[in-house]
Amino acid sequence: MDGTDVHFGGGADEMDPFNEGKNPRSNVHIRLKQRTGRKFWTTADGLAQDLDFDKILKYFRKWKRCGGTIIEDPDHGEVIQLQGDHNVR
């Protein structure tokens, strides 16, 4: 399994009635990356840079009952990385 890519957020040409014609704040991608055997990383990237990543990570760790960290990726910027497959839960 190479991974799963889930995309949240609209493109710049999509109109959101609550966004008042502005570009979307975030174009979020949720990805599953297989580590070894049955172990996975769940990553979230594309979040707006003005968000507090530490608070988001703390909430995710409590909500999903897992470990997690914030990593700096050269292609995607700051990425929230959680241990485990959180696709269905």
N, CA, C and O atoms as a CHARMM CRD file, in Angstrom:
* protein
*
  356
    1    1 MET  N      0.84900  -1.18400   0.00000 PROA 1      0.00000
    2    1 MET  CA     0.00000   0.00000   0.00000 PROA 1      0.00000
    3    1 MET  C      0.89000   1.24200   0.00000 PROA 1      0.00000
    4    1 MET  O      1.68600   1.44300   0.91700 PROA 1      0.00000
    5    2 ASP  N      0.75200   2.05700  -1.01500 PROA 2      0.00000
    6    2 ASP  CA     1.57300   3.25900  -1.13200 PROA 2      0.00000
    7    2 ASP  C      1.10300   4.36600  -0.21300 PROA 2      0.00000
    8    2 ASP  O      1.92100   5.14900   0.27100 PROA 2      0.00000
    9    3 GLY  N     -0.17200   4.45100   0.03700 PROA 3      0.00000
   10    3 GLY  CA    -0.70100   5.50000   0.89800 PROA 3      0.00000
   11    3 GLY  C     -2.02000   6.01200   0.36000 PROA 3      0.00000
   12    3 GLY  O     -2.39500   5.73600  -0.77900 PROA 3      0.00000
   13    4 THR  N     -2.69400   6.73600   1.16900 PROA 4      0.00000
   14    4 THR  CA    -3.97500   7.31500   0.80700 PROA 4      0.00000
   15    4 THR  C     -3.86200   8.82000   0.92300 PROA 4      0.00000
   16    4 THR  O     -3.25800   9.33100   1.86600 PROA 4      0.00000
   17    5 ASP  N     -4.43700   9.53000  -0.02600 PROA 5      0.00000
   18    5 ASP  CA    -4.38700  10.98500  -0.02600 PROA 5      0.00000
   19    5 ASP  C     -5.81700  11.50700  -0.01800 PROA 5      0.00000
   20    5 ASP  O     -6.58100  11.24000  -0.94600 PROA 5      0.00000
   21    6 VAL  N     -6.18100  12.24600   1.01700 PROA 6      0.00000
   22    6 VAL  CA    -7.50000  12.85200   1.13500 PROA 6      0.00000
   23    6 VAL  C     -7.30400  14.35400   1.07500 PROA 6      0.00000
   24    6 VAL  O     -6.41500  14.88300   1.74200 PROA 6      0.00000
   25    7 HSD  N     -8.10900  15.05100   0.29700 PROA 7      0.00000
   26    7 HSD  CA    -7.93500  16.48200   0.06700 PROA 7      0.00000
   27    7 HSD  C     -9.13300  17.23800   0.62500 PROA 7      0.00000
   28    7 HSD  O    -10.27700  16.92500   0.29400 PROA 7      0.00000
   29    8 PHE  N     -8.87500  18.22900   1.46800 PROA 8      0.00000
   30    8 PHE  CA    -9.91300  19.10100   2.00600 PROA 8      0.00000
   31    8 PHE  C     -9.61300  20.52000   1.56000 PROA 8      0.00000
   32    8 PHE  O     -8.44800  20.90400   1.46100 PROA 8      0.00000
   33    9 GLY  N    -10.63200  21.29100   1.29400 PROA 9      0.00000
   34    9 GLY  CA   -10.44000  22.68400   0.89300 PROA 9      0.00000
   35    9 GLY  C    -10.69700  22.83700  -0.58700 PROA 9      0.00000
   36    9 GLY  O    -10.51800  21.89700  -1.36000 PROA 9      0.00000
   37   10 GLY  N    -11.11300  24.00900  -0.97400 PROA 10     0.00000
   38   10 GLY  CA   -11.41800  24.25900  -2.36700 PROA 10     0.00000
   39   10 GLY  C    -10.25900  24.90000  -3.08700 PROA 10     0.00000
   40   10 GLY  O     -9.32000  25.41600  -2.48000 PROA 10     0.00000
   41   11 GLY  N    -10.35600  24.85200  -4.39700 PROA 11     0.00000
   42   11 GLY  CA    -9.36100  25.52800  -5.20800 PROA 11     0.00000
   43   11 GLY  C     -9.62700  27.02600  -5.21300 PROA 11     0.00000
   44   11 GLY  O    -10.64700  27.48200  -4.69800 PROA 11     0.00000
   45   12 ALA  N     -8.71500  27.78300  -5.79100 PROA 12     0.00000
   46   12 ALA  CA    -8.85500  29.24000  -5.80200 PROA 12     0.00000
   47   12 ALA  C    -10.04900  29.69100  -6.63100 PROA 12     0.00000
   48   12 ALA  O    -10.58200  30.77900  -6.41200 PROA 12     0.00000
   49   13 ASP  N    -10.47900  28.85000  -7.59900 PROA 13     0.00000
   50   13 ASP  CA   -11.59000  29.26000  -8.45300 PROA 13     0.00000
   51   13 ASP  C    -12.95300  28.90900  -7.87300 PROA 13     0.00000
   52   13 ASP  O    -13.97000  29.38700  -8.37500 PROA 13     0.00000
   53   14 GLU  N    -13.00000  28.07900  -6.82000 PROA 14     0.00000
   54   14 GLU  CA   -14.27900  27.72700  -6.20700 PROA 14     0.00000
   55   14 GLU  C    -14.73600  28.84900  -5.28400 PROA 14     0.00000
   56   14 GLU  O    -13.93100  29.42400  -4.55100 PROA 14     0.00000
   57   15 MET  N    -16.02300  29.15800  -5.32000 PROA 15     0.00000
   58   15 MET  CA   -16.57000  30.21300  -4.46900 PROA 15     0.00000
   59   15 MET  C    -17.22100  29.59600  -3.24200 PROA 15     0.00000
   60   15 MET  O    -18.04200  28.68700  -3.36000 PROA 15     0.00000
   61   16 ASP  N    -16.86500  30.07800  -2.09600 PROA 16     0.00000
   62   16 ASP  CA   -17.42900  29.65400  -0.82900 PROA 16     0.00000
   63   16 ASP  C    -18.31500  30.78500  -0.33300 PROA 16     0.00000
   64   16 ASP  O    -17.83600  31.91200  -0.20800 PROA 16     0.00000
   65   17 PRO  N    -19.59400  30.53300  -0.04600 PROA 17     0.00000
   66   17 PRO  CA   -20.46600  31.62700   0.37100 PROA 17     0.00000
   67   17 PRO  C    -20.03700  32.27600   1.68800 PROA 17     0.00000
   68   17 PRO  O    -20.39900  33.42300   1.95100 PROA 17     0.00000
   69   18 PHE  N    -19.27300  31.56400   2.51600 PROA 18     0.00000
   70   18 PHE  CA   -18.82500  32.11600   3.78700 PROA 18     0.00000
   71   18 PHE  C    -17.46000  32.78400   3.67300 PROA 18     0.00000
   72   18 PHE  O    -17.01500  33.43800   4.61600 PROA 18     0.00000
   73   19 ASN  N    -16.79800  32.63400   2.54900 PROA 19     0.00000
   74   19 ASN  CA   -15.45800  33.16500   2.36500 PROA 19     0.00000
   75   19 ASN  C    -15.45900  34.54700   1.71600 PROA 19     0.00000
   76   19 ASN  O    -14.40800  35.17900   1.60600 PROA 19     0.00000
   77   20 GLU  N    -16.60300  35.01000   1.29500 PROA 20     0.00000
   78   20 GLU  CA   -16.80600  36.33400   0.71300 PROA 20     0.00000
   79   20 GLU  C    -15.85800  36.62000  -0.44600 PROA 20     0.00000
   80   20 GLU  O    -15.31900  37.72200  -0.54800 PROA 20     0.00000
   81   21 GLY  N    -15.64700  35.62900  -1.32800 PROA 21     0.00000
   82   21 GLY  CA   -14.85700  35.84200  -2.53200 PROA 21     0.00000
   83   21 GLY  C    -13.35500  35.80200  -2.33800 PROA 21     0.00000
   84   21 GLY  O    -12.61900  35.99000  -3.30700 PROA 21     0.00000
   85   22 LYS  N    -12.87200  35.56700  -1.13500 PROA 22     0.00000
   86   22 LYS  CA   -11.44000  35.48700  -0.88900 PROA 22     0.00000
   87   22 LYS  C    -10.94000  34.09100  -1.23800 PROA 22     0.00000
   88   22 LYS  O    -11.72600  33.15200  -1.36200 PROA 22     0.00000
   89   23 ASN  N     -9.63800  33.96500  -1.39300 PROA 23     0.00000
   90   23 ASN  CA    -9.04900  32.65000  -1.60300 PROA 23     0.00000
   91   23 ASN  C     -9.16700  31.84100  -0.31400 PROA 23     0.00000
   92   23 ASN  O     -9.21200  32.42200   0.77000 PROA 23     0.00000
   93   24 PRO  N     -9.22000  30.49600  -0.40900 PROA 24     0.00000
   94   24 PRO  CA    -9.34400  29.69400   0.80400 PROA 24     0.00000
   95   24 PRO  C     -8.12600  29.85500   1.69600 PROA 24     0.00000
   96   24 PRO  O     -7.01100  30.04400   1.20800 PROA 24     0.00000
   97   25 ARG  N     -8.34100  29.78000   3.00700 PROA 25     0.00000
   98   25 ARG  CA    -7.24800  29.94100   3.97000 PROA 25     0.00000
   99   25 ARG  C     -6.32300  28.73000   3.97000 PROA 25     0.00000
  100   25 ARG  O     -5.10800  28.88000   4.10100 PROA 25     0.00000
  101   26 SER  N     -6.88600  27.52500   3.82300 PROA 26     0.00000
  102   26 SER  CA    -6.08200  26.30600   3.89700 PROA 26     0.00000
  103   26 SER  C     -6.49100  25.35200   2.79400 PROA 26     0.00000
  104   26 SER  O     -7.66000  25.27800   2.41500 PROA 26     0.00000
  105   27 ASN  N     -5.52600  24.63600   2.29600 PROA 27     0.00000
  106   27 ASN  CA    -5.74500  23.56500   1.33600 PROA 27     0.00000
  107   27 ASN  C     -5.12200  22.32700   1.96700 PROA 27     0.00000
  108   27 ASN  O     -3.95900  22.01600   1.70700 PROA 27     0.00000
  109   28 VAL  N     -5.88400  21.62100   2.79000 PROA 28     0.00000
  110   28 VAL  CA    -5.35600  20.59200   3.67700 PROA 28     0.00000
  111   28 VAL  C     -5.34300  19.23500   2.97500 PROA 28     0.00000
  112   28 VAL  O     -6.29900  18.86400   2.29300 PROA 28     0.00000
  113   29 HSD  N     -4.23900  18.49900   3.15400 PROA 29     0.00000
  114   29 HSD  CA    -4.10100  17.13800   2.65300 PROA 29     0.00000
  115   29 HSD  C     -3.86000  16.21400   3.83900 PROA 29     0.00000
  116   29 HSD  O     -2.96800  16.45400   4.65200 PROA 29     0.00000
  117   30 ILE  N     -4.66800  15.14800   3.93300 PROA 30     0.00000
  118   30 ILE  CA    -4.49400  14.11400   4.94100 PROA 30     0.00000
  119   30 ILE  C     -3.94300  12.90000   4.20600 PROA 30     0.00000
  120   30 ILE  O     -4.54800  12.42400   3.24600 PROA 30     0.00000
  121   31 ARG  N     -2.78800  12.39700   4.65800 PROA 31     0.00000
  122   31 ARG  CA    -2.15200  11.27700   3.97300 PROA 31     0.00000
  123   31 ARG  C     -1.84600  10.16000   4.95700 PROA 31     0.00000
  124   31 ARG  O     -1.54500  10.40500   6.12500 PROA 31     0.00000
  125   32 LEU  N     -1.93000   8.92000   4.46100 PROA 32     0.00000
  126   32 LEU  CA    -1.50100   7.74800   5.20200 PROA 32     0.00000
  127   32 LEU  C     -0.21100   7.25700   4.56500 PROA 32     0.00000
  128   32 LEU  O     -0.14500   7.05200   3.35300 PROA 32     0.00000
  129   33 LYS  N      0.81100   7.07000   5.38600 PROA 33     0.00000
  130   33 LYS  CA     2.08200   6.55400   4.89000 PROA 33     0.00000
  131   33 LYS  C      2.41100   5.29100   5.67300 PROA 33     0.00000
  132   33 LYS  O      2.46500   5.30900   6.90300 PROA 33     0.00000
  133   34 GLN  N      2.63100   4.19500   4.95500 PROA 34     0.00000
  134   34 GLN  CA     2.94500   2.94400   5.63000 PROA 34     0.00000
  135   34 GLN  C      4.41000   2.94400   6.03900 PROA 34     0.00000
  136   34 GLN  O      5.29600   3.23800   5.23700 PROA 34     0.00000
  137   35 ARG  N      4.64600   2.60900   7.30100 PROA 35     0.00000
  138   35 ARG  CA     6.01900   2.54100   7.82100 PROA 35     0.00000
  139   35 ARG  C      6.56200   1.13800   7.61600 PROA 35     0.00000
  140   35 ARG  O      7.33300   0.90200   6.68600 PROA 35     0.00000
  141   36 THR  N      6.17500   0.21700   8.46200 PROA 36     0.00000
  142   36 THR  CA     6.61000  -1.17800   8.36700 PROA 36     0.00000
  143   36 THR  C      5.43900  -2.06200   8.74000 PROA 36     0.00000
  144   36 THR  O      4.71700  -1.77100   9.69400 PROA 36     0.00000
  145   37 GLY  N      5.24700  -3.12500   8.00600 PROA 37     0.00000
  146   37 GLY  CA     4.19200  -4.07800   8.33900 PROA 37     0.00000
  147   37 GLY  C      2.82500  -3.42700   8.41600 PROA 37     0.00000
  148   37 GLY  O      2.28500  -2.95900   7.41300 PROA 37     0.00000
  149   38 ARG  N      2.26700  -3.40300   9.63100 PROA 38     0.00000
  150   38 ARG  CA     0.93800  -2.82200   9.82700 PROA 38     0.00000
  151   38 ARG  C      0.99400  -1.44400  10.44400 PROA 38     0.00000
  152   38 ARG  O     -0.04400  -0.93500  10.86900 PROA 38     0.00000
  153   39 LYS  N      2.13600  -0.82400  10.51200 PROA 39     0.00000
  154   39 LYS  CA     2.27800   0.48300  11.16400 PROA 39     0.00000
  155   39 LYS  C      2.19000   1.61500  10.13700 PROA 39     0.00000
  156   39 LYS  O      2.71000   1.51000   9.02600 PROA 39     0.00000
  157   40 PHE  N      1.51800   2.70200  10.53900 PROA 40     0.00000
  158   40 PHE  CA     1.27400   3.82000   9.63500 PROA 40     0.00000
  159   40 PHE  C      1.60300   5.14600  10.30300 PROA 40     0.00000
  160   40 PHE  O      1.63100   5.24900  11.52900 PROA 40     0.00000
  161   41 TRP  N      1.85200   6.15200   9.48300 PROA 41     0.00000
  162   41 TRP  CA     1.85100   7.56700   9.86800 PROA 41     0.00000
  163   41 TRP  C      0.63300   8.19500   9.21100 PROA 41     0.00000
  164   41 TRP  O      0.36000   7.93100   8.04000 PROA 41     0.00000
  165   42 THR  N     -0.08900   9.00700   9.93200 PROA 42     0.00000
  166   42 THR  CA    -1.13600   9.84100   9.35600 PROA 42     0.00000
  167   42 THR  C     -0.61600  11.27100   9.40000 PROA 42     0.00000
  168   42 THR  O     -0.28100  11.77700  10.47100 PROA 42     0.00000
  169   43 THR  N     -0.54700  11.92900   8.24100 PROA 43     0.00000
  170   43 THR  CA     0.00200  13.28600   8.18700 PROA 43     0.00000
  171   43 THR  C     -1.03800  14.26500   7.67600 PROA 43     0.00000
  172   43 THR  O     -1.88200  13.92000   6.84900 PROA 43     0.00000
  173   44 ALA  N     -0.96900  15.48400   8.17300 PROA 44     0.00000
  174   44 ALA  CA    -1.84200  16.57800   7.73300 PROA 44     0.00000
  175   44 ALA  C     -0.94500  17.74400   7.35400 PROA 44     0.00000
  176   44 ALA  O     -0.20300  18.26000   8.18900 PROA 44     0.00000
  177   45 ASP  N     -1.01400  18.16200   6.08800 PROA 45     0.00000
  178   45 ASP  CA    -0.21800  19.30600   5.65100 PROA 45     0.00000
  179   45 ASP  C     -1.09000  20.25900   4.85800 PROA 45     0.00000
  180   45 ASP  O     -2.21400  19.92600   4.48100 PROA 45     0.00000
  181   46 GLY  N     -0.56800  21.43700   4.61200 PROA 46     0.00000
  182   46 GLY  CA    -1.30500  22.45000   3.87700 PROA 46     0.00000
  183   46 GLY  C     -2.13300  23.36200   4.76400 PROA 46     0.00000
  184   46 GLY  O     -2.92900  24.15900   4.26700 PROA 46     0.00000
  185   47 LEU  N     -1.95100  23.24900   6.08300 PROA 47     0.00000
  186   47 LEU  CA    -2.68500  24.12200   7.00000 PROA 47     0.00000
  187   47 LEU  C     -2.15400  25.54800   6.89100 PROA 47     0.00000
  188   47 LEU  O     -0.98000  25.75600   6.58500 PROA 47     0.00000
  189   48 ALA  N     -3.00300  26.50800   7.13600 PROA 48     0.00000
  190   48 ALA  CA    -2.60400  27.91700   7.09100 PROA 48     0.00000
  191   48 ALA  C     -1.52300  28.17200   8.13600 PROA 48     0.00000
  192   48 ALA  O     -1.57900  27.62600   9.23800 PROA 48     0.00000
  193   49 GLN  N     -0.55400  28.98900   7.79700 PROA 49     0.00000
  194   49 GLN  CA     0.59000  29.22600   8.67600 PROA 49     0.00000
  195   49 GLN  C      0.23100  30.06600   9.89600 PROA 49     0.00000
  196   49 GLN  O      0.99900  30.09900  10.85800 PROA 49     0.00000
  197   50 ASP  N     -0.91700  30.74600   9.88300 PROA 50     0.00000
  198   50 ASP  CA    -1.28400  31.56400  11.03800 PROA 50     0.00000
  199   50 ASP  C     -1.96200  30.74800  12.14500 PROA 50     0.00000
  200   50 ASP  O     -2.30700  31.30400  13.18700 PROA 50     0.00000
  201   51 LEU  N     -2.15900  29.44300  11.93800 PROA 51     0.00000
  202   51 LEU  CA    -2.76900  28.58600  12.94800 PROA 51     0.00000
  203   51 LEU  C     -1.73500  28.17700  13.98600 PROA 51     0.00000
  204   51 LEU  O     -0.53600  28.17700  13.70900 PROA 51     0.00000
  205   52 ASP  N     -2.19900  27.83000  15.18000 PROA 52     0.00000
  206   52 ASP  CA    -1.32600  27.37000  16.25400 PROA 52     0.00000
  207   52 ASP  C     -1.19800  25.84800  16.14100 PROA 52     0.00000
  208   52 ASP  O     -2.06900  25.10900  16.60100 PROA 52     0.00000
  209   53 PHE  N     -0.11200  25.39000  15.52900 PROA 53     0.00000
  210   53 PHE  CA     0.08400  23.96400  15.27900 PROA 53     0.00000
  211   53 PHE  C      0.19700  23.17600  16.57800 PROA 53     0.00000
  212   53 PHE  O     -0.23600  22.02500  16.63500 PROA 53     0.00000
  213   54 ASP  N      0.76600  23.76700  17.61600 PROA 54     0.00000
  214   54 ASP  CA     0.89700  23.06000  18.89500 PROA 54     0.00000
  215   54 ASP  C     -0.46300  22.74100  19.50600 PROA 54     0.00000
  216   54 ASP  O     -0.66600  21.64300  20.02500 PROA 54     0.00000
  217   55 LYS  N     -1.39600  23.69000  19.45100 PROA 55     0.00000
  218   55 LYS  CA    -2.74200  23.44700  19.98900 PROA 55     0.00000
  219   55 LYS  C     -3.47900  22.40300  19.15900 PROA 55     0.00000
  220   55 LYS  O     -4.17900  21.55300  19.70800 PROA 55     0.00000
  221   56 ILE  N     -3.32400  22.46400  17.83200 PROA 56     0.00000
  222   56 ILE  CA    -3.97100  21.48200  16.96200 PROA 56     0.00000
  223   56 ILE  C     -3.42900  20.08900  17.25300 PROA 56     0.00000
  224   56 ILE  O     -4.19200  19.13100  17.37100 PROA 56     0.00000
  225   57 LEU  N     -2.10500  19.98200  17.36700 PROA 57     0.00000
  226   57 LEU  CA    -1.48200  18.69200  17.65400 PROA 57     0.00000
  227   57 LEU  C     -1.93600  18.15500  19.00600 PROA 57     0.00000
  228   57 LEU  O     -2.22300  16.96400  19.12900 PROA 57     0.00000
  229   58 LYS  N     -2.00500  19.00400  20.01500 PROA 58     0.00000
  230   58 LYS  CA    -2.44400  18.58300  21.34800 PROA 58     0.00000
  231   58 LYS  C     -3.87800  18.04100  21.29200 PROA 58     0.00000
  232   58 LYS  O     -4.18000  17.02100  21.91200 PROA 58     0.00000
  233   59 TYR  N     -4.75200  18.71900  20.55400 PROA 59     0.00000
  234   59 TYR  CA    -6.13400  18.26100  20.40800 PROA 59     0.00000
  235   59 TYR  C     -6.18900  16.90900  19.69300 PROA 59     0.00000
  236   59 TYR  O     -6.89400  16.00200  20.13600 PROA 59     0.00000
  237   60 PHE  N     -5.44000  16.76900  18.57900 PROA 60     0.00000
  238   60 PHE  CA    -5.42800  15.50400  17.84000 PROA 60     0.00000
  239   60 PHE  C     -4.93100  14.35600  18.71400 PROA 60     0.00000
  240   60 PHE  O     -5.49700  13.26300  18.67500 PROA 60     0.00000
  241   61 ARG  N     -3.87800  14.58800  19.50400 PROA 61     0.00000
  242   61 ARG  CA    -3.32700  13.52500  20.35400 PROA 61     0.00000
  243   61 ARG  C     -4.33400  13.07600  21.40300 PROA 61     0.00000
  244   61 ARG  O     -4.43500  11.88400  21.69100 PROA 61     0.00000
  245   62 LYS  N     -5.08400  14.02200  21.98100 PROA 62     0.00000
  246   62 LYS  CA    -6.11200  13.64400  22.95700 PROA 62     0.00000
  247   62 LYS  C     -7.28800  12.96700  22.27900 PROA 62     0.00000
  248   62 LYS  O     -7.81700  11.97700  22.78500 PROA 62     0.00000
  249   63 TRP  N     -7.69900  13.49500  21.13800 PROA 63     0.00000
  250   63 TRP  CA    -8.87800  12.99100  20.43900 PROA 63     0.00000
  251   63 TRP  C     -8.64800  11.57600  19.90800 PROA 63     0.00000
  252   63 TRP  O     -9.51300  10.71300  20.05900 PROA 63     0.00000
  253   64 LYS  N     -7.49900  11.33200  19.29300 PROA 64     0.00000
  254   64 LYS  CA    -7.20900  10.03100  18.68600 PROA 64     0.00000
  255   64 LYS  C     -6.41900   9.10200  19.59500 PROA 64     0.00000
  256   64 LYS  O     -6.16900   7.95200  19.23400 PROA 64     0.00000
  257   65 ARG  N     -6.01900   9.58700  20.78000 PROA 65     0.00000
  258   65 ARG  CA    -5.27200   8.78400  21.75000 PROA 65     0.00000
  259   65 ARG  C     -4.03500   8.14600  21.10900 PROA 65     0.00000
  260   65 ARG  O     -3.88300   6.92500  21.07900 PROA 65     0.00000
  261   66 CYS  N     -3.16800   9.00900  20.60400 PROA 66     0.00000
  262   66 CYS  CA    -1.97200   8.54400  19.91500 PROA 66     0.00000
  263   66 CYS  C     -0.84500   9.54700  20.12800 PROA 66     0.00000
  264   66 CYS  O     -1.06000  10.63300  20.66700 PROA 66     0.00000
  265   67 GLY  N      0.34600   9.17700  19.70500 PROA 67     0.00000
  266   67 GLY  CA     1.47700  10.08200  19.73600 PROA 67     0.00000
  267   67 GLY  C      1.52000  10.90200  18.46300 PROA 67     0.00000
  268   67 GLY  O      0.94500  10.51700  17.44400 PROA 67     0.00000
  269   68 GLY  N      2.19300  12.01600  18.52400 PROA 68     0.00000
  270   68 GLY  CA     2.30000  12.84900  17.33800 PROA 68     0.00000
  271   68 GLY  C      3.37000  13.90100  17.48600 PROA 68     0.00000
  272   68 GLY  O      3.86500  14.15700  18.58300 PROA 68     0.00000
  273   69 THR  N      3.72200  14.51000  16.37000 PROA 69     0.00000
  274   69 THR  CA     4.74100  15.53600  16.35300 PROA 69     0.00000
  275   69 THR  C      4.51600  16.47600  15.17900 PROA 69     0.00000
  276   69 THR  O      3.71400  16.19700  14.28700 PROA 69     0.00000
  277   70 ILE  N      5.22700  17.58200  15.19200 PROA 70     0.00000
  278   70 ILE  CA     5.21200  18.52200  14.07200 PROA 70     0.00000
  279   70 ILE  C      6.57600  18.42700  13.40200 PROA 70     0.00000
  280   70 ILE  O      7.60800  18.60900  14.04800 PROA 70     0.00000
  281   71 ILE  N      6.57500  18.14200  12.10500 PROA 71     0.00000
  282   71 ILE  CA     7.83300  18.03800  11.37500 PROA 71     0.00000
  283   71 ILE  C      7.89400  19.12600  10.31000 PROA 71     0.00000
  284   71 ILE  O      6.86400  19.61700   9.84800 PROA 71     0.00000
  285   72 GLU  N      9.08900  19.48700   9.93300 PROA 72     0.00000
  286   72 GLU  CA     9.30500  20.49000   8.88100 PROA 72     0.00000
  287   72 GLU  C      9.68700  19.74500   7.61400 PROA 72     0.00000
  288   72 GLU  O     10.74700  19.12200   7.54600 PROA 72     0.00000
  289   73 ASP  N      8.81500  19.81000   6.60500 PROA 73     0.00000
  290   73 ASP  CA     9.04300  19.15000   5.33400 PROA 73     0.00000
  291   73 ASP  C      9.45100  20.19700   4.30700 PROA 73     0.00000
  292   73 ASP  O      8.82600  21.25600   4.24300 PROA 73     0.00000
  293   74 PRO  N     10.48400  19.94000   3.49800 PROA 74     0.00000
  294   74 PRO  CA    10.91600  20.94500   2.51800 PROA 74     0.00000
  295   74 PRO  C      9.86300  21.23400   1.43700 PROA 74     0.00000
  296   74 PRO  O      9.81300  22.34200   0.90200 PROA 74     0.00000
  297   75 ASP  N      9.02200  20.23700   1.11700 PROA 75     0.00000
  298   75 ASP  CA     8.00400  20.42200   0.07100 PROA 75     0.00000
  299   75 ASP  C      6.69400  20.97200   0.61400 PROA 75     0.00000
  300   75 ASP  O      6.04800  21.78400  -0.04900 PROA 75     0.00000
  301   76 HSD  N      6.28500  20.54200   1.81700 PROA 76     0.00000
  302   76 HSD  CA     4.96000  20.85700   2.33900 PROA 76     0.00000
  303   76 HSD  C      4.96400  21.81000   3.52800 PROA 76     0.00000
  304   76 HSD  O      3.89300  22.13600   4.04000 PROA 76     0.00000
  305   77 GLY  N      6.10300  22.26000   3.97800 PROA 77     0.00000
  306   77 GLY  CA     6.16800  23.15800   5.13500 PROA 77     0.00000
  307   77 GLY  C      5.97200  22.38100   6.42200 PROA 77     0.00000
  308   77 GLY  O      6.44000  21.24900   6.54300 PROA 77     0.00000
  309   78 GLU  N      5.28400  22.97800   7.38500 PROA 78     0.00000
  310   78 GLU  CA     5.02900  22.29700   8.65200 PROA 78     0.00000
  311   78 GLU  C      3.93700  21.25300   8.47400 PROA 78     0.00000
  312   78 GLU  O      2.87700  21.53200   7.91500 PROA 78     0.00000
  313   79 VAL  N      4.21200  20.04200   8.95900 PROA 79     0.00000
  314   79 VAL  CA     3.30600  18.91000   8.79300 PROA 79     0.00000
  315   79 VAL  C      3.03100  18.32000  10.16900 PROA 79     0.00000
  316   79 VAL  O      3.95500  18.09700  10.95100 PROA 79     0.00000
  317   80 ILE  N      1.76100  18.06800  10.46400 PROA 80     0.00000
  318   80 ILE  CA     1.38500  17.36700  11.68900 PROA 80     0.00000
  319   80 ILE  C      1.40900  15.87700  11.38600 PROA 80     0.00000
  320   80 ILE  O      0.76900  15.41700  10.44100 PROA 80     0.00000
  321   81 GLN  N      2.15300  15.12400  12.19500 PROA 81     0.00000
  322   81 GLN  CA     2.33000  13.70500  11.95900 PROA 81     0.00000
  323   81 GLN  C      1.84800  12.92800  13.18100 PROA 81     0.00000
  324   81 GLN  O      2.33000  13.14800  14.29200 PROA 81     0.00000
  325   82 LEU  N      0.88600  12.01000  12.97200 PROA 82     0.00000
  326   82 LEU  CA     0.30900  11.19800  14.05000 PROA 82     0.00000
  327   82 LEU  C      0.67300   9.73700  13.83300 PROA 82     0.00000
  328   82 LEU  O      0.78000   9.27800  12.69600 PROA 82     0.00000
  329   83 GLN  N      0.86100   9.01300  14.92500 PROA 83     0.00000
  330   83 GLN  CA     1.15100   7.59600  14.82900 PROA 83     0.00000
  331   83 GLN  C     -0.14400   6.82700  14.61800 PROA 83     0.00000
  332   83 GLN  O     -1.11900   7.05300  15.33500 PROA 83     0.00000
  333   84 GLY  N     -0.16900   5.93000  13.65300 PROA 84     0.00000
  334   84 GLY  CA    -1.30600   5.06000  13.43600 PROA 84     0.00000
  335   84 GLY  C     -2.13200   5.44100  12.22600 PROA 84     0.00000
  336   84 GLY  O     -1.94100   6.49200  11.61300 PROA 84     0.00000
  337   85 ASP  N     -3.07000   4.53900  11.89800 PROA 85     0.00000
  338   85 ASP  CA    -3.98900   4.71200  10.77700 PROA 85     0.00000
  339   85 ASP  C     -5.27600   5.30800  11.33100 PROA 85     0.00000
  340   85 ASP  O     -6.05400   4.60700  11.97800 PROA 85     0.00000
  341   86 HSD  N     -5.50800   6.59500  11.08400 PROA 86     0.00000
  342   86 HSD  CA    -6.69800   7.28400  11.59700 PROA 86     0.00000
  343   86 HSD  C     -7.65200   7.62100  10.46100 PROA 86     0.00000
  344   86 HSD  O     -8.31400   8.65800  10.48500 PROA 86     0.00000
  345   87 ASN  N     -7.72000   6.75100   9.47800 PROA 87     0.00000
  346   87 ASN  CA    -8.54100   6.97500   8.31000 PROA 87     0.00000
  347   87 ASN  C    -10.02100   6.77600   8.61400 PROA 87     0.00000
  348   87 ASN  O    -10.84300   7.59000   8.19100 PROA 87     0.00000
  349   88 VAL  N    -10.38100   5.72500   9.33000 PROA 88     0.00000
  350   88 VAL  CA   -11.79700   5.36600   9.52900 PROA 88     0.00000
  351   88 VAL  C    -12.30900   5.81200  10.87800 PROA 88     0.00000
  352   88 VAL  O    -13.49400   6.12600  10.99200 PROA 88     0.00000
  353   89 ARG  N    -11.48700   5.85800  11.90000 PROA 89     0.00000
  354   89 ARG  CA   -11.93900   6.14800  13.25700 PROA 89     0.00000
  355   89 ARG  C    -12.53200   7.50700  13.38700 PROA 89     0.00000
  356   89 ARG  O    -12.95800   7.89200  14.47600 PROA 89     0.00000
